[in-house]
Amino acid sequence: MIGTAIGLVLGYTLSYAGARYHLIALAPEVYSIDYVPFAPRLIDGILVALVAMGISFVATIYPSWSAARILPAEALRYE
């Protein structure tokens, strides 16, 4: 959760700076615009954070389920 919060803050800070100061320039003879536009939206950040947390949670289910089936004495026998 801490990593997700730090990533959101860092991502919004960088995208705000990119939108305000036009940090990434493009060649005007190739593209019709001269910089990369940024449009940070709150709902996008919330959606990405929820999906990332959900995937992280789902990824922990099988290992914890497998570990719960092993008796503690059996796990410590070969240590």
PyMOL commands that set and color helices and strands:
alter all, ss='L'
color gray80, all
select helices_A, chain A and resi 2-21+42-69+72-76
alter helices_A, ss='H'
color red, helices_A
deselect
rebuild
show_as cartoon
